[in-house]
Amino acid sequence: MNIERWEQIKTLIHTQYEIEYEEVEDLPENLGTMEVIEFVGPLGPMRVEYATKQRQIGRKVIASTRIGSTAHEEILHSKTEQVNFLKVYTWNEEEEDWEEVQKKIFE
């Protein structure tokens, strides 16, 4: 999903449905942003999240050979490359929580 396609989807949502909530949130550790739109759509209350964040390029394990020391893992992110994600949720009345929509519904 690229930014141009996201803008088309966002325009479509704004023209066809009444928006209940819209916000741009920062992701933890300043790794990117997430746009959130909640509206009442064809499947009932819906939530669309579009995240843009830095690409993960590797992991670095930091450990010591000393007895009793701990090890931890550091995730490395690219400073120049970004990845984008689109997730669509519907409201689940029984669990009172958002449930991710599976791709099979759209096929």
Secondary structure by P-SEA (a helix, b strand, c coil): ccaaaaaaaaaaaaaccccccccccccccccbbbbbbbbbccccbbbbbbbbbccccbbbbbbbccccbbbbbbbbbbccbbbbbbbbbbbbccccbbbbbcccccc
